[in-house]
């Protein structure tokens, strides 16, 4: 007779596993109150169900009794332990390693529980979940060579080669569970920053970030995507590179290999983007900057243009990575002030008959004051 699994859903009570503190430490989570998420799929033992979670203050709640009973489970509530148990009608032998769930990913946050345990939030790779895992004295924690690790050595950016957890999983978002075994791999660099530019290359996508989240100016870093690179939004839902925009706040996991160039270049492993912070231009603003730039061009410059006035490409980028060359002290000061406060520059670019030799002709303006700051360096 087939051994059916016993599924235990732990009630999402306040303070159960310090999830709120772990998630909010990332700075990206936006709580949703009373929102029915019909786009979220709920599975039990790998079987898809019709359950639709309701998100209240960032927690996912499910009508366990009515839905689980329809799937052939007996539902009981243990008042002393405050837990709901879903058991199949036919219970087999005790559970073993085959009942555990597995995931790979990267550590997002590390906190300490009230009982002294270590709680890590893991951004999963592939189809893996976003999980909060509790590491305690019963957890087997090792490096890739099998050497035992101290939980205090864990930190954001570390690669999780494999995490085995369960069989108890809290019905919350992110999910919460006890880690039975965790294998830790290499370290990655972590940077809270702002997207300066995003572009498609022959090898994939390239994202340039700068400016730390606290507003301090920082050296730009060019991040190149690879086959394993993953991008998610503030709710840890998959995001396409084409949806990334200048001005978005991000947390980037990259390196540790970096070139010695300026700006340095590094492989990107994981990117969490806050899509609510993107800086954008309206169609009216685009036309306005096309007119401003056109009026700044000399007759000689216009004679080389292949783009018409309303065909100029208008983009928004961070001042720290604009590549603008100033020609007056006034422009130099205005650019420095804009860079210091993490402002944005509007770049207006024209195609010319000299592009093969020099590249496009691009002008830069302060996005707020519309002050002309100079031309972007050409090759």
N, C-alpha and C positions, 0 to 999 in steps of 0.2 A: 504494500500500500504506500502511495506517495506520501512523503513527509511534508505536510503543509506548514508554512511558516506562521509563527505567532507574532502578530504586529501589536506593539504597544505605543499608543499615542499619549505623550505626556502633556497634560493641560498646561497652557501657556499662562501661568500665574505670574504676577508682578515679581520681578527680582529672581526668577527661577534660576537663570544662569548668567545674570549680568549682561544680557544681550544688548540692552539699550546702550550701556556704556561702551561696549565693544564696537557697536555699529557707529555711534555718533562720533567716536574717536577718528573715524575716517574723514569727517567733515563734508560728506557728500549726501548722506541719507536724508531724504525728504519724507516726513511722516504723512500718511494718508489716513483720513478718518472716515469710517463708514463707507468705503468704496468697494463695490462688488467688482471683482476682477474676473470677468468671463474669459479673458485671454490667458489665464494661468491654468495649466493642466495639473491635475492631482492624480497620482497613481498610487496603488496599494499592491505591494509585491510585484511591481512591474506592470500591473494591469491598469489601464486607463479607466477613470471613473467619471461620473457626471458631476462630481462635487465642484462647486465654485466658491473659492474663499472670499470672505469679506475682510478687508483690511481696516483695522481700527488702531490708530496710533502706531502704525508700523508693524502690527502683528496680524497674522493671517488666522482667521477663525473659520472652522468648518462644522456643519451640522452632522457630527460624527454618528449619532445613534441612527437616525433615519437613513442616511446614505450608506453606512457600513452594513446595516442589517439587510439592505437590499442586495448586497454583494455576498450574503451568506455568512456573515460574521455575527457572533454573539457579543453584545456590548455590555460591559459591566463597569461600574464606577467604584473605585476604592477610596472611600472618604478619608481614611487615615493617611494614606500616601498621596492623596489628591492626584489620582491618575485614572485615565480611561483605558480600558483594556479591550482590544478587538481580537477575539480568538476564533479560529475556524472551528466548525463543528467536530472535525476529526483532528485530534491533536497527536502528533507523532512524538518521537523521542526528543530529548533536549537539544537545544540549538548549539551549533558549532560555528567554526570559522566561515562556513558556506553561507551563514545567515547574515554576515556582516556586509556593510556597504563599503565601497572604495572610491577614492577620488585622488586626483592629482591637482596641483595648483601652486599658489604662491601666498605667503602669509601677508595679510593686510594689516591686522592689528594684534597686539599682545597685551592682555590685561591680567590682573590677579583677582581670583574669586575670593569671596568672604571666608572660605574654608582653606585658603592658601593654595588652591589649585591654580594652574595656568590656563587661561582661556585664549584661544587663537581664533581669529576670523580668517577663513581661507577662501580666496577667489579661485574657483575651480576652472580647470582646463577642459576644453571640448564640451561635452554635454553634462559635465559634472555640476553639482550644485554649489551655491554660495552657502557655506556652512560655518557655524560657530561650534568649535570642538573643545571639550574640556579635557585637559591633560592632568592626571593625578598619579598617585603612587602605583596604580594598577596599569598605567599606560606603558607600553614598551616604546621608548623613544631612543632612536639611534640615528647615526649618520649613514651615508650610502655604503660605508665599509662595515657596518654592523657595530660600530663603537657606540657605547651608551652615552647619551647626552643629558646634561642638566637642563630642565625646563627653563631655568633662568637665562640660558644662552639663546633662547629663541628671540627673534626680532623681525620686524616687518621687512619684506623683500626676500626672505629665505624661500628657496624652492622646496615644495613638498613633493617628493618623488612618489610617495604613496601614503595615504591615510586610510586606515580601516576603522570604521566606527559603527555604532549601533549595538544591538538591534533596536534600542530605544531611541526614537527620534521625535523631537518636539515639533508640533505642527505650527511653526512660525516662519517668518521670512526675515532673515535667513533661518534655515533649519538649525536645530541645536541637538547635539548628541555627545556621548562620551567617546573619546578616542581610545580604541583598544591598542592600536599600533600606529606609529608615525615614523616615517623615514625622511630625514631632512637632507636636502642636497645643497647646491651652491648658493651663495649670497648674490643678490642683485641690488643695485643702487635704487633709491626711492627719491622722487622729487615732486613736491607740490609746486605747480607752475601754471603758466597761462600759455595757451597755444598762440604762437606768433604767425605761423603759416603752415599750410598743408598742401602737398602737391603729389601728383602721380608721377612715378618715374618708370623707366623701362624694367626695373627690378621689383617694383611694388609701390609702396607709399612711403613718403618722407614727411615727418612732423617735426617742426622746429618749436621748441618751448623755451620760455625765459620767465624771469620774475617770479620769485617765490611767493607763496600765498599771503605772507605777511606784508607784502608790498616792497620788500627790499629788492634792489636791483641785483641781478645774478647773471652769470655768464650763460649765454645761449647754448643749447645742446640740440644737435640734429639727431633725430631718432629714426632709424631705418627699420621698416617692418620685415618680418620673415614669415615662414610657413606656420610657425607656432604662435605668432603674435595674436593676441586677443584684445578687442576693444569693447567696453561695456559703458552704459550710461550710469547716472547716479543711483538707479535702482538695480544695477548690475544685470541689466538686460542687454543682449548683443547689439552692437552699434556698428554701422558700416563706416569705413574711413571717409567716404564721401560726405558723411553727415557731420564730420568734425569741422569746426569753424574757428577763425581767429577770434580770440577773446574768451574762449571757453577755459574755465579752470579745470585742471586735470591733475591726477596723481599718476606719475609714470614710473614703471618698474623696468629698468634697463641695465646694460652693462653686465659684469663689471669691466668688460673690455671697452676701452675708449681710445680714439686716435688722439694724437697730440696737436691736431690742427686747431685753428680758430675759425668758427666754433668747433668744438670736439664732436665727433660722430660716434654713435654707439648703437648696437642692436636693441630694438624695443621688444620686450616680452609681454607686457601687459599695460593697458592704459584704461584708467577709469575717468570718464569725462562727465562734467556737469553741464548738460545741454541747456540748462536754464540761464547760463551766464554768457552765452555767445553774443558778441557784438556784431550787429548787422547794419546794413545801409538800406534805406527805402529806395524805391525807384526814383522818387523825386530828388533824393540826395545824390544818387548816381548821376543824374542829369546835371545837377548843380556843380558837382566836381568836374564833370566833363567840360562844362563851360569855363570854369575857373582855370583849368589847365590849358585849355585852348587859347585863352587870352594871355597866358604866360609865354607861349611859344613865339619865337622870332620867325620872320618870313623865311629865313634860310632853313630853319628846323622844319617848318611846314612843307618846304619843297621836297623833303626826303620822306614824308609820311606816306604810308600805304593805307593807314586807317583813317576813316572819316571821323569827324568830331564825335558823333554819337555812336561810333564803333569802338571807342577807346575802352580798354578793360579797366574796371574800377574795383579795387580790392582793399580790404581793411587788414592791417597788420600791426603788431606791437612796435612801439617806437624804438625799443632796444635792439630790434633785429630788422630794421627797415632798410639799411644800406644807403641811407640818404647822405649826400655830400653837401654840406652848407658852404656858402660863399661869403657870408657877412657875419660879423660878430653878433648881430641881432638874431640871425637864423640859428647860429651855433648855440646861443643861450636858450632860445625857445625849444630847440631839440633836446638839449640837456635837461631842461625842466620837465619836458614831456617824458623823457626816459626815466627820470627820478621818481615820478609818480605812477609809472607803469601805464602811461597813456597809449593811445593808438594813432596811427598815421594812415591816411588814405593815399594809396598809390594809384596813379592814373598812368596807364601804359599804352604806347602807340607802336604799331608795327611800322618799320621803316625799310628802305631799300639798302640800309647798312647793317641789318640785323645779323647777317652771316659773319660780319667782322666785329661789330660792336655790341650786338644785342639790341633789344627794344629800347625806346626812349621813354623813361618813366619819371614822373614828377611826384613829389610828396607834399601833403598838406596836413596840418593839425586837424584831426577829425572833429574837434569841438569848435575851435576858433576860426577854422578854415584858412589859417595863415599859411602862406607858401613857405616851405622850409628848404627846398632845394631839389636837385635832380639825383636819381639813384645812380650809383656808379655803373658804368658800362664796361664791357670787357676791353 
